[in-house]
C-alpha cells in the first residue's frame, strides 16, 4: 500500500543570484527545481505522469524531488507574486497536496540538500528554477507541432511528476 507523504513547512519563497529558493521553518534555504522535459511535453503534446507511476528503475530518482506546497501571498516576493499559481495533484497517491507553479512550471525541492552553487545543480531531468524563465509552453521552449493542430484537450489539467 502506498504511504501518503507530507511536505515540509516553509517560511517564505526568496531569490538569490537569479534562482528561486524556499526557506524552511528551520531557516534553511532549499533550491527550487523544475522538470526540464516539461517544455518538450508541451511541444509533443504528451502528459507527464506523477512520480509513483514512473517505471521502477527511475522512480526513486524522480521521487527525491518533492512538489513545493503553495505559500500564502505574504510569503512571496512582491515582484514574483503575479507569476505564482498552483495546481491540484489529484490522483497522486503519495503527494496529493496543492503544488506551487512559477511561470507555469511546477516547482520541486530536494530535502536534505543544502543550497549552494555547487550542490543545487542537479543532473538530468531537473534544473534550477530561475527568475524570469519562460513558461514551459512558450514558443522558444517547444518543438514544432505536428499534425493538424487538434490538441484534443491538451494541455492536461495537471502535470507530474
Phi, psi and omega in degrees: 000139182281134181266129177284133179266169173237139179284162172295160174265140183236150177272321187194163168256138181217173177232151175207128178054037177081005180246156178265139178223150172249134180262119182287168177298338177278359180085008182270126175282134175243128178297144176257146184233160172237155177277103188303320181292359178300325178299319178291329177297319175298312182297320180271355179056050174236155181276155175247114183287160174294153185309319181298344179265000179284159177300148182306324186294338177234008181297317180298322178299312182291323182292343177292339177270114186262131178302131180288122178291159180289135175255157179286157181305327180287352177263001184251148172297137183305320183287346179256344188307319182290345181261358182263127174227194180211166173222143173283146179249041178300135181097350175271112184286345184257319185229075188274008184281164176296133185249138178283139175239144173239121181055032181088354180269122171298136182259146181224152172233162177241110181294144175087356177253109180296145180286126173197160180301332182274327189255353183261006174262101183272150179283165167071241195282343183244143178225158181300140174286132184240144176299131176082007180296148178291150174299155182295339180264010179292144182306328180287347181258353188251160173273170179294127178289149178248177176077199186268005178090355177283115185265357173051054178084016180270145001282162178294162182290342182211148180247140170272189007275000000 
